[in-house]
Amino acid sequence: MSDNTAQAYLAEHPRMIGVLFTICVVASQAGNAAAASAGSNPGP
């Protein structure tokens, strides 16, 4: 998907900007939680 197509789609569907932002925030928090749980159990 080229930049012009993405810009046009987001201009026609402004609610998707919030959806994409929410997905990015949730993904970053899930990555931090996975890293924290892996670090708290070091093993034998």
N, C-alpha and C positions, 0 to 999 in steps of 0.2 A: 504494500500500500504506500503510495507516494505521499509526500507532505501535503500537496495540494488536495488530494483526495481526503486525507485525514482532517485537514482544516475545513474543507467544505462539509464533511459529515458532522463535525463538532459544531459548526456554525448552524446547521439545520437541527441538531439535537443537543442543545446546551445542557440538558440534564445529564448527559453521558459524561461531561467533564467531572461532575461530582462523583459519579459512579466509578470512574477510573481513578480518581484521587482516593476514594475509600478503599478500593482494591489495593492500591499501593501502600496505604497506611496499614491495612490488615496484614498484608504480606510481610512488611518490615517488622511488625510486632511478632508474627509467627516465627520469623527467622531468629529474633532475639530470644524468644522463649525456648526454641529448640537448642540454641547455643547454651543457654543457661542450664537447661536440664542435662545436657551432655557434660558440662563442666562440673556439675555437682556430684557426679558419680564417677570418680577417677578409675575405679577398678582395683584389681589386686596389687 
